[in-house]
Amino acid sequence: MNKDLIEKSKKGNKEAFTELILSINNDLYKIAKARLNNDADIDDAIQETMISAFKSIKKLKNNDFFKTWIIKILINKCNLIYNENKKHDKVIEKDKVEFEINGTNSEEIESNIDFYILIECLNYEERIVLILYYVYEYTTKAISKILKISESSVKSRLVRGREKIKNSLKGGKKYE
């Protein structure tokens, strides 16, 4: 993460902040996609995250944690939208996972597709932990801070998620 851009953003530089967001936009999309099922809601969550983050970036104490900080904001926004949709009994159609192919090789794309297909059998809590752990390579400690849950809960969700995937691959019970 470019610390110079973060410092400029803290001083109110909109261009620097936009550049920061663009550098992690694909990551934000994938994380929002784990919680929300339609593109309009995902776009809303990301947009609300950007607005919130820009307004409060001056409060960011350690620039090294910018990405972790903004992911926390995004997850909170996604949860608000999810709960609002649920409250209004909205039926949300599930879109297929879309991937940006920006110069990645076909093996990497297939690996990503396989991973996202595998985790479809999991509930949100397990899915988000596995994405943060395997895709973004956060430690269990960092994930616990992002999701505001204990580290042992993170570890339990990882174990439970892996077990559900293993059972699913063996043709066992499908989980929701």
ROGUMI-303684 format. One line per field, with one value per atom (N, C-alpha, C, O): residue in one letter; atom name; residue number from 1; x, y, z. Coordinates in steps of 0.001 Angstrom, whole numbers, m for minus. Atoms other than C-alpha are relative to their C-alpha. Example, Ala and Ser with C-alpha at 12.3 -4.5 7.8 and 13.67 -1.06 7.14 Angstrom:
# residues 2
aa: (a/a/a/a/s/s/s/s)
at: (N/CA/C/O/N/CA/C/O)
i: (1/1/1/1/2/2/2/2)
X: (890/12300/900/1936/m820/13670/m770/m261)
Y: (m1190/m4500/1200/1181/m1190/m1060/1090/2198)
Z: (0/7800/0/665/m60/7140/730/899)
This chain:
# residues 176
aa: (m/m/m/m/n/n/n/n/k/k/k/k/d/d/d/d/l/l/l/l/i/i/i/i/e/e/e/e/k/k/k/k/s/s/s/s/k/k/k/k/k/k/k/k/g/g/g/g/n/n/n/n/k/k/k/k/e/e/e/e/a/a/a/a/f/f/f/f/t/t/t/t/e/e/e/e/l/l/l/l/i/i/i/i/l/l/l/l/s/s/s/s/i/i/i/i/n/n/n/n/n/n/n/n/d/d/d/d/l/l/l/l/y/y/y/y/k/k/k/k/i/i/i/i/a/a/a/a/k/k/k/k/a/a/a/a/r/r/r/r/l/l/l/l/n/n/n/n/n/n/n/n/d/d/d/d/a/a/a/a/d/d/d/d/i/i/i/i/d/d/d/d/d/d/d/d/a/a/a/a/i/i/i/i/q/q/q/q/e/e/e/e/t/t/t/t/m/m/m/m/i/i/i/i/s/s/s/s/a/a/a/a/f/f/f/f/k/k/k/k/s/s/s/s/i/i/i/i/k/k/k/k/k/k/k/k/l/l/l/l/k/k/k/k/n/n/n/n/n/n/n/n/d/d/d/d/f/f/f/f/f/f/f/f/k/k/k/k/t/t/t/t/w/w/w/w/i/i/i/i/i/i/i/i/k/k/k/k/i/i/i/i/l/l/l/l/i/i/i/i/n/n/n/n/k/k/k/k/c/c/c/c/n/n/n/n/l/l/l/l/i/i/i/i/y/y/y/y/n/n/n/n/e/e/e/e/n/n/n/n/k/k/k/k/k/k/k/k/h/h/h/h/d/d/d/d/k/k/k/k/v/v/v/v/i/i/i/i/e/e/e/e/k/k/k/k/d/d/d/d/k/k/k/k/v/v/v/v/e/e/e/e/f/f/f/f/e/e/e/e/i/i/i/i/n/n/n/n/g/g/g/g/t/t/t/t/n/n/n/n/s/s/s/s/e/e/e/e/e/e/e/e/i/i/i/i/e/e/e/e/s/s/s/s/n/n/n/n/i/i/i/i/d/d/d/d/f/f/f/f/y/y/y/y/i/i/i/i/l/l/l/l/i/i/i/i/e/e/e/e/c/c/c/c/l/l/l/l/n/n/n/n/y/y/y/y/e/e/e/e/e/e/e/e/r/r/r/r/i/i/i/i/v/v/v/v/l/l/l/l/i/i/i/i/l/l/l/l/y/y/y/y/y/y/y/y/v/v/v/v/y/y/y/y/e/e/e/e/y/y/y/y/t/t/t/t/t/t/t/t/k/k/k/k/a/a/a/a/i/i/i/i/s/s/s/s/k/k/k/k/i/i/i/i/l/l/l/l/k/k/k/k/i/i/i/i/s/s/s/s/e/e/e/e/s/s/s/s/s/s/s/s/v/v/v/v/k/k/k/k/s/s/s/s/r/r/r/r/l/l/l/l/v/v/v/v/r/r/r/r/g/g/g/g/r/r/r/r/e/e/e/e/k/k/k/k/i/i/i/i/k/k/k/k/n/n/n/n/s/s/s/s/l/l/l/l/k/k/k/k/g/g/g/g/g/g/g/g/k/k/k/k/k/k/k/k/y/y/y/y/e/e/e/e)
at: (N/CA/C/O/N/CA/C/O/N/CA/C/O/N/CA/C/O/N/CA/C/O/N/CA/C/O/N/CA/C/O/N/CA/C/O/N/CA/C/O/N/CA/C/O/N/CA/C/O/N/CA/C/O/N/CA/C/O/N/CA/C/O/N/CA/C/O/N/CA/C/O/N/CA/C/O/N/CA/C/O/N/CA/C/O/N/CA/C/O/N/CA/C/O/N/CA/C/O/N/CA/C/O/N/CA/C/O/N/CA/C/O/N/CA/C/O/N/CA/C/O/N/CA/C/O/N/CA/C/O/N/CA/C/O/N/CA/C/O/N/CA/C/O/N/CA/C/O/N/CA/C/O/N/CA/C/O/N/CA/C/O/N/CA/C/O/N/CA/C/O/N/CA/C/O/N/CA/C/O/N/CA/C/O/N/CA/C/O/N/CA/C/O/N/CA/C/O/N/CA/C/O/N/CA/C/O/N/CA/C/O/N/CA/C/O/N/CA/C/O/N/CA/C/O/N/CA/C/O/N/CA/C/O/N/CA/C/O/N/CA/C/O/N/CA/C/O/N/CA/C/O/N/CA/C/O/N/CA/C/O/N/CA/C/O/N/CA/C/O/N/CA/C/O/N/CA/C/O/N/CA/C/O/N/CA/C/O/N/CA/C/O/N/CA/C/O/N/CA/C/O/N/CA/C/O/N/CA/C/O/N/CA/C/O/N/CA/C/O/N/CA/C/O/N/CA/C/O/N/CA/C/O/N/CA/C/O/N/CA/C/O/N/CA/C/O/N/CA/C/O/N/CA/C/O/N/CA/C/O/N/CA/C/O/N/CA/C/O/N/CA/C/O/N/CA/C/O/N/CA/C/O/N/CA/C/O/N/CA/C/O/N/CA/C/O/N/CA/C/O/N/CA/C/O/N/CA/C/O/N/CA/C/O/N/CA/C/O/N/CA/C/O/N/CA/C/O/N/CA/C/O/N/CA/C/O/N/CA/C/O/N/CA/C/O/N/CA/C/O/N/CA/C/O/N/CA/C/O/N/CA/C/O/N/CA/C/O/N/CA/C/O/N/CA/C/O/N/CA/C/O/N/CA/C/O/N/CA/C/O/N/CA/C/O/N/CA/C/O/N/CA/C/O/N/CA/C/O/N/CA/C/O/N/CA/C/O/N/CA/C/O/N/CA/C/O/N/CA/C/O/N/CA/C/O/N/CA/C/O/N/CA/C/O/N/CA/C/O/N/CA/C/O/N/CA/C/O/N/CA/C/O/N/CA/C/O/N/CA/C/O/N/CA/C/O/N/CA/C/O/N/CA/C/O/N/CA/C/O/N/CA/C/O/N/CA/C/O/N/CA/C/O/N/CA/C/O/N/CA/C/O/N/CA/C/O/N/CA/C/O/N/CA/C/O/N/CA/C/O/N/CA/C/O/N/CA/C/O/N/CA/C/O/N/CA/C/O/N/CA/C/O/N/CA/C/O/N/CA/C/O/N/CA/C/O/N/CA/C/O/N/CA/C/O/N/CA/C/O/N/CA/C/O/N/CA/C/O/N/CA/C/O/N/CA/C/O/N/CA/C/O/N/CA/C/O/N/CA/C/O/N/CA/C/O/N/CA/C/O/N/CA/C/O/N/CA/C/O/N/CA/C/O/N/CA/C/O/N/CA/C/O/N/CA/C/O/N/CA/C/O/N/CA/C/O/N/CA/C/O/N/CA/C/O/N/CA/C/O/N/CA/C/O/N/CA/C/O/N/CA/C/O/N/CA/C/O/N/CA/C/O)
i: (1/1/1/1/2/2/2/2/3/3/3/3/4/4/4/4/5/5/5/5/6/6/6/6/7/7/7/7/8/8/8/8/9/9/9/9/10/10/10/10/11/11/11/11/12/12/12/12/13/13/13/13/14/14/14/14/15/15/15/15/16/16/16/16/17/17/17/17/18/18/18/18/19/19/19/19/20/20/20/20/21/21/21/21/22/22/22/22/23/23/23/23/24/24/24/24/25/25/25/25/26/26/26/26/27/27/27/27/28/28/28/28/29/29/29/29/30/30/30/30/31/31/31/31/32/32/32/32/33/33/33/33/34/34/34/34/35/35/35/35/36/36/36/36/37/37/37/37/38/38/38/38/39/39/39/39/40/40/40/40/41/41/41/41/42/42/42/42/43/43/43/43/44/44/44/44/45/45/45/45/46/46/46/46/47/47/47/47/48/48/48/48/49/49/49/49/50/50/50/50/51/51/51/51/52/52/52/52/53/53/53/53/54/54/54/54/55/55/55/55/56/56/56/56/57/57/57/57/58/58/58/58/59/59/59/59/60/60/60/60/61/61/61/61/62/62/62/62/63/63/63/63/64/64/64/64/65/65/65/65/66/66/66/66/67/67/67/67/68/68/68/68/69/69/69/69/70/70/70/70/71/71/71/71/72/72/72/72/73/73/73/73/74/74/74/74/75/75/75/75/76/76/76/76/77/77/77/77/78/78/78/78/79/79/79/79/80/80/80/80/81/81/81/81/82/82/82/82/83/83/83/83/84/84/84/84/85/85/85/85/86/86/86/86/87/87/87/87/88/88/88/88/89/89/89/89/90/90/90/90/91/91/91/91/92/92/92/92/93/93/93/93/94/94/94/94/95/95/95/95/96/96/96/96/97/97/97/97/98/98/98/98/99/99/99/99/100/100/100/100/101/101/101/101/102/102/102/102/103/103/103/103/104/104/104/104/105/105/105/105/106/106/106/106/107/107/107/107/108/108/108/108/109/109/109/109/110/110/110/110/111/111/111/111/112/112/112/112/113/113/113/113/114/114/114/114/115/115/115/115/116/116/116/116/117/117/117/117/118/118/118/118/119/119/119/119/120/120/120/120/121/121/121/121/122/122/122/122/123/123/123/123/124/124/124/124/125/125/125/125/126/126/126/126/127/127/127/127/128/128/128/128/129/129/129/129/130/130/130/130/131/131/131/131/132/132/132/132/133/133/133/133/134/134/134/134/135/135/135/135/136/136/136/136/137/137/137/137/138/138/138/138/139/139/139/139/140/140/140/140/141/141/141/141/142/142/142/142/143/143/143/143/144/144/144/144/145/145/145/145/146/146/146/146/147/147/147/147/148/148/148/148/149/149/149/149/150/150/150/150/151/151/151/151/152/152/152/152/153/153/153/153/154/154/154/154/155/155/155/155/156/156/156/156/157/157/157/157/158/158/158/158/159/159/159/159/160/160/160/160/161/161/161/161/162/162/162/162/163/163/163/163/164/164/164/164/165/165/165/165/166/166/166/166/167/167/167/167/168/168/168/168/169/169/169/169/170/170/170/170/171/171/171/171/172/172/172/172/173/173/173/173/174/174/174/174/175/175/175/175/176/176/176/176)
X: (857/0/904/1878/m796/1376/m266/m1319/145/1920/m105/m750/70/2385/m1442/m1934/1398/m1114/m902/m1845/797/m2514/162/m819/m248/m881/m700/m1304/681/m2171/m1514/m2191/1440/m5646/m421/m1497/293/m5527/m88/m760/23/m4948/m1123/m1216/1163/m8094/186/m675/m267/m6545/m880/m646/962/m9398/638/288/m645/m7196/826/801/m809/m4837/m909/m607/931/m7787/m601/m737/554/m9296/1010/640/m1042/m5986/148/337/m51/m5872/m1141/m930/1185/m9404/117/m195/m143/m8702/999/850/m1008/m5685/m538/41/563/m7891/m1447/m2125/1402/m11211/m420/m1506/340/m11133/m123/m1002/69/m10449/m1298/m1956/1245/m13350/m1201/m2127/1112/m15643/m148/m1251/55/m14740/m484/m1237/434/m15227/m1489/m2222/1432/m18593/m829/m1936/694/m19594/m226/m1172/163/m19120/m1239/m1791/1154/m21953/m1253/m2356/1141/m24188/m102/908/186/m25689/m252/m122/222/m26515/941/1353/m997/m24262/m394/472/435/m26368/333/828/m315/m25992/1504/1980/m1463/m22281/549/1399/m432/m21795/m350/452/414/m23761/927/1348/m871/m21648/1381/1941/m1328/m18400/m43/858/121/m19609/m144/502/169/m20761/1289/1601/m1291/m17441/968/1656/m910/m15513/m356/533/438/m17579/378/952/m318/m17211/1502/1966/m1451/m13512/607/1488/m555/m12811/m292/559/380/m14700/790/1040/m638/m12882/1455/2019/m1382/m9433/981/2034/m888/m7898/125/1095/m8/m8743/885/1174/m864/m6562/1344/2075/m1210/m3690/1250/2303/m1171/m1385/m256/m1124/189/m1088/205/m325/m230/109/m1284/m1375/1249/m3408/m1134/m2304/1040/m5252/m935/m2155/825/m6450/m880/m2060/774/m7544/m1125/m2256/969/m9327/m1149/m2311/1055/m11226/m826/m2019/754/m12192/m994/m2109/928/m13724/m1212/m2354/1092/m15769/m902/m2125/761/m16839/m876/m2052/775/m17933/m1185/m2285/1112/m20010/m1080/m2271/971/m21651/m756/m1969/645/m22338/m1027/m2129/933/m23925/m1245/m2350/1160/m26159/m935/m2150/808/m27342/m665/m1844/551/m27802/m1184/m2239/1067/m29870/m1203/m2347/1098/m31911/m794/m2025/668/m32680/m816/m1943/665/m33580/m1251/m2300/1099/m35797/m1185/m2337/1055/m37765/m424/m1159/337/m38051/236/m552/m369/m36351/510/1249/m549/m35669/1179/1050/m1219/m32133/455/738/m476/m31135/1510/2213/m1439/m27724/636/324/m751/m25446/1174/1616/m1212/m22566/1181/1191/m1196/m19205/720/992/m719/m17460/1443/1732/m1411/m13728/599/271/m761/m11492/1185/1886/m1053/m9028/1254/2140/m1087/m6590/1384/2141/m1348/m3542/347/1517/m339/m3813/m27/m745/m51/m3001/m1206/m1886/1207/m5674/2/m1064/m53/m4453/m451/m1177/395/m4866/m1499/m2157/1438/m8337/m788/m1764/680/m9383/70/m902/m170/m8012/m968/m1603/941/m10031/m1436/m2212/1360/m13181/m283/m1340/173/m12697/m199/m1066/111/m12210/m1383/m2022/1305/m15362/m1152/m2172/1028/m17387/m6/m1071/m107/m16116/m648/m1302/503/m17093/m1469/m2031/1436/m20636/m839/m1926/755/m21746/53/m626/m178/m20724/m944/m1442/764/m22670/934/2148/m794/m21509/1172/2293/m1042/m19547/1214/2352/m1107/m17462/644/1867/m493/m17154/930/2004/m821/m15801/1331/2359/m1247/m13233/933/2125/m843/m11978/544/1698/m465/m11770/1125/2165/m1035/m9828/1277/2380/m1151/m7542/751/1970/m662/m6850/241/1295/m167/m7380/876/1780/m731/m6052/1122/1861/m1093/m3719/146/1261/m15/m4691/216/m191/m175/m3663/m1323/m2223/1234/m6328/m170/m1293/55/m5459/m545/m1397/473/m5985/m1483/m2245/1401/m9264/m887/m1976/802/m10495/m221/m1291/143/m9860/m937/m1767/847/m11514/m1468/m2337/1386/m14633/m527/m1699/369/m14644/m538/m1577/321/m14776/1292/2376/m1204/m12383/811/283/m871/m9423/m412/m299/448/m10761/m1236/m1410/1157/m14012/457/m104/m560/m11982/515/228/m567/m10139/m1108/m1018/1126/m13413/m691/m1038/660/m14958/858/337/m893/m11890/m113/m234/93/m12056/m1358/m1431/1351/m15835/m177/m757/89/m15600/747/235/m793/m12854/m708/m731/703/m14847/m1219/m1473/1175/m17995/410/m258/m487/m16003/422/103/m447/m14414/m1209/m1214/1209/m17856/m719/m1223/652/m19270/717/73/m787/m16449/m167/m71/221/m17084/m1435/m1803/1384/m20714/m901/m2012/759/m21878/m1049/m1468/1065/m24399/377/1501/m181/m24784/m435/m1459/306/m24755/m458/m109/417/m26397/416/162)
Y: (m1169/0/1233/1300/m1206/3377/958/1591/m840/5271/1479/2248/m1392/8533/365/1445/m239/8217/63/853/m12/7461/1338/1925/m1298/10574/1145/2024/m1031/12723/m79/945/196/11224/551/1136/m519/12112/1523/2122/m1463/15708/483/1672/m375/15632/m82/381/105/14870/m1098/m2286/939/13241/m895/m2070/780/12103/m1139/m2267/1026/10244/m1086/m2274/972/8598/m873/m2085/749/7589/m1030/m2166/919/6023/m1170/m2312/1066/4073/m994/m2207/847/2761/m838/m2028/741/1791/m1140/m2176/1048/m214/m1223/m2305/1133/m2411/m285/m1063/137/m2219/m1449/m1853/1410/m5860/m781/m1631/660/m7013/361/m502/m443/m4938/m686/m1099/655/m6398/m1451/m1897/1426/m10003/m195/m1127/116/m9442/324/m370/m341/m7736/m1115/m1401/1086/m10559/m1199/m1961/1109/m13036/181/m797/m277/m11336/347/m49/m504/m9761/m704/m1076/815/m11458/769/203/m683/m8748/1189/1817/m1029/m6255/1391/2180/m1320/m3237/180/1231/m70/m4014/51/773/3/m4731/1389/1912/m1351/m1403/1008/1886/m890/371/m136/862/237/m1245/609/1241/m545/m281/1528/2185/m1458/3262/583/1578/m487/3720/m157/676/216/2298/1118/1667/m1061/4812/1336/2066/m1262/7728/32/1008/95/6586/93/822/26/5898/1372/1811/m1319/9270/991/1799/m915/11096/m248/679/310/9289/m447/m940/467/8536/708/158/m729/11168/m736/m537/750/8833/m1247/m1862/1169/6039/285/1182/m265/5814/m579/59/664/3361/m263/m1061/114/3644/m1417/m1769/1383/29/m823/m1853/743/m1081/594/324/m617/934/m1040/m906/1005/m2142/m753/m987/674/m3939/910/462/m993/m778/162/185/m206/m298/m1275/m1195/1256/m3992/m104/m589/m25/m3622/866/475/m903/m686/m681/m642/678/m2666/m1111/m1219/1096/m5680/545/m5/m626/m3439/518/348/m509/m1785/m1164/m1089/1178/m5189/m599/m969/545/m6423/868/348/m904/m3341/m213/m307/210/m3840/m1371/m1504/1358/m7579/m35/m584/m10/m7021/815/451/m820/m4297/m798/m767/832/m6635/m1098/m1385/1075/m9411/540/m105/m616/m7074/273/141/m328/m6102/m1211/m1084/1252/m9729/92/m398/m115/m8886/m1343/m2024/1209/m11815/435/1228/m384/m11536/m1159/m2250/1043/m13489/m82/926/199/m14975/77/m715/m121/m13817/m962/m1361/819/m15963/868/2074/m743/m14971/454/m336/m539/m12672/234/619/m181/m12486/978/957/m883/m9776/m801/m1446/833/m11374/830/353/m928/m8447/m646/m547/517/m10261/m1232/m1616/1203/m13340/m1199/m1206/1170/m16725/m904/m784/825/m19348/m949/m1254/884/m21655/741/189/m806/m18861/280/232/m254/m18039/m1250/m1174/1259/m21701/m289/m763/221/m21932/881/414/m911/m18863/m470/m471/469/m20199/m1238/m1341/1218/m23596/331/m247/m376/m21962/566/161/m621/m19842/m986/m869/1045/m22828/m872/m1229/827/m24863/660/m17/m647/m22252/383/885/m300/m21795/m803/m366/851/m24616/506/m42/m506/m22576/1159/1822/m1188/m19997/1211/1063/m1227/m16383/43/374/m97/m16573/m851/m424/873/m19482/482/467/m441/m18131/1205/1225/m1210/m14709/m307/258/382/m16287/m707/m401/712/m18636/941/803/m960/m15793/864/1041/m848/m13544/m801/m270/838/m16432/m480/m330/613/m18098/964/904/m899/m15364/1201/1568/m1206/m12348/m260/649/461/m14339/764/1011/m595/m12606/m1098/m2241/957/m14314/m135/689/167/m15652/1174/1592/m1152/m12806/1240/1951/m1151/m10167/m160/805/261/m11784/247/807/m213/m11738/1489/1890/m1458/m7974/583/1437/m504/m7344/m317/542/448/m9347/231/m11/m255/m8387/m1255/m1228/1257/m11993/m545/m69/550/m14068/m796/m1281/771/m15749/m1469/m2144/1402/m19115/m198/m1267/88/m18386/m64/m811/28/m17699/m1401/m1961/1334/m20992/m1047/m1955/942/m22855/76/m947/m172/m21384/m556/m1120/571/m22353/m1527/m2144/1458/m25931/m482/m1425/388/m26152/161/m703/m232/m24654/m1048/m1567/1036/m27050/m1346/m2082/1271/m29984/m70/m1107/m25/m28934/m167/m864/127/m28586/m1440/m2005/1386/m31998/m932/m1808/831/m33572/219/m726/m328/m31781/m680/m1177/628/m33107/m1514/m2157/1446/m36622/m374/m1548/261/m36243/m87/m614/25/m35830/1088/1615/m966/m33460/1383/1847/m1393/m30039/909/666/m908/m27178/1328/1716/m1362/m23796/928/2130)
Z: (0/0/0/749/151/m969/1164/1231/m1201/2296/m346/366/427/423/m396/m69/381/m1060/1234/1287/m1234/2383/712/1167/m652/3842/m746/m131/793/976/204/285/m213/1474/1349/1477/m1336/5157/1/841/117/4087/m908/m1213/801/1946/m1501/m2249/1429/m1445/m607/m382/585/m3406/m1064/m1172/1048/m6291/608/114/m669/m3947/569/461/m565/m2208/m1105/m940/1126/m5552/m494/m793/437/m6571/974/555/m1012/m3292/m193/m193/159/m3808/m1274/m1264/1253/m7415/134/m514/m169/m6281/747/650/m750/m4037/m387/284/397/m5879/m253/163/254/m7057/1304/1442/m1302/m3503/717/1298/m645/m2185/m632/65/702/m4833/451/767/m360/m3992/1434/1717/m1393/m267/113/817/m26/m810/m632/m174/696/m3173/916/720/m938/m321/872/1377/m868/1598/m788/m410/758/m1022/m1342/m1939/1199/m4028/m1286/m2371/1280/m6502/m146/829/300/m8185/483/861/m463/m7246/1482/1888/m1427/m3535/231/1107/m121/m3968/m319/401/370/m5742/1090/1408/m1087/m2993/1201/1787/m1156/m274/m227/669/299/m1989/m16/504/51/m2652/1410/1738/m1373/955/793/1645/m657/2134/m373/488/452/18/652/1090/m612/1349/1474/1957/m1431/4964/240/1117/m168/4571/m266/472/313/2947/1128/1499/m1088/5698/1280/2051/m1279/8479/m111/866/175/7033/937/1259/m923/9323/1331/2063/m1258/12227/m79/948/172/10773/661/242/m774/13249/m650/m656/570/11482/m1486/m1841/1448/7707/m524/m1578/420/7488/10/m658/m134/8389/m833/m561/830/5719/m605/m512/681/3817/1008/747/m1040/6988/489/677/m475/8153/m988/m583/993/4898/m196/m489/93/4766/1148/958/m1145/8243/m332/m86/370/6985/m1023/m894/1050/3902/577/229/m589/5929/787/719/m735/8191/m948/m687/986/5166/m652/m846/594/3589/961/556/m990/6803/147/301/m71/6974/m1186/m1013/1202/3396/38/m287/m91/3920/968/650/m1000/7055/m464/m193/538/5361/m1033/m1031/1005/2450/667/264/m724/4855/713/726/m738/6890/m921/m509/958/3799/m833/m1812/694/2678/m1498/m2307/1403/m563/m493/217/602/m2839/m850/m1783/712/m4052/m863/m367/904/m7101/92/170/m101/m6920/m1383/m2272/1246/m9711/48/1125/43/m10858/385/136/m392/m9476/m1256/m2161/1136/m11903/403/1537/m288/m12126/m1001/m2187/858/m13486/m514/266/581/m15866/m291/m999/277/m15933/m23/943/187/m17234/807/836/m754/m15012/m930/m1930/865/m16471/238/1257/m61/m17104/1193/1728/m1174/m14307/1255/2082/m1159/m11757/m25/1014/137/m13088/370/1117/m321/m12918/1491/2079/m1432/m9386/795/1741/m669/m8312/m174/782/266/m9958/835/1457/m794/m8311/1473/2128/m1411/m4902/303/1274/m249/m5177/m167/513/144/m6375/1259/1762/m1199/m3418/1216/2010/m1213/m836/m91/882/115/m2193/981/1361/m913/119/1442/2311/m1359/3183/300/m610/m376/5147/m33/m171/128/5112/979/591/m1019/8368/m349/m151/387/7120/m1292/m1427/1308/3571/142/m460/m107/4610/676/304/m675/6949/m984/m1028/962/4220/m1074/m1481/1005/1681/570/m65/m600/4052/281/150/m346/5057/m1245/m1331/1158/1697/m1161/m1796/1141/m890/361/m389/m381/1014/990/1369/m839/3259/1311/1771/m1324/6496/1029/821/m1092/9722/750/590/m792/12077/957/1240/m916/14437/m729/m198/778/11726/m360/m306/346/10659/1210/1081/m1214/14254/248/706/m168/14371/m1052/m742/1079/11006/276/125/m184/11869/1418/1703/m1393/15562/680/1341/m669/16736/595/259/m624/18822/m1028/m2028/885/17189/m8/m1032/m43/18365/m880/m1466/911/16474/m1446/m2248/1357/13338/m305/m1362/197/13766/m123/m950/67/14396/m1357/m1947/1304/11250/m1130/m2092/1004/9234/m4/m1062/m107/10515/m511/m1299/410/10043/m1509/m2167/1448/6545/m792/m1784/682/5500/49/m937/m173/6882/m919/m1533/879/4986/m1459/m2223/1376/1770/m269/m1315/162/2291/m150/m1016/96/2889/m1320/m1927/1264/m132/m1171/m2095/1059/m2317/m5/m1050/m109/m1043/m371/m351/358/m2114/1218/1154/m1250/1461/30/m1001/m246/2938/m528/m337/446/1304/1131/1770/m1103/3789/m527/m1642/332/3710/1094/1014)
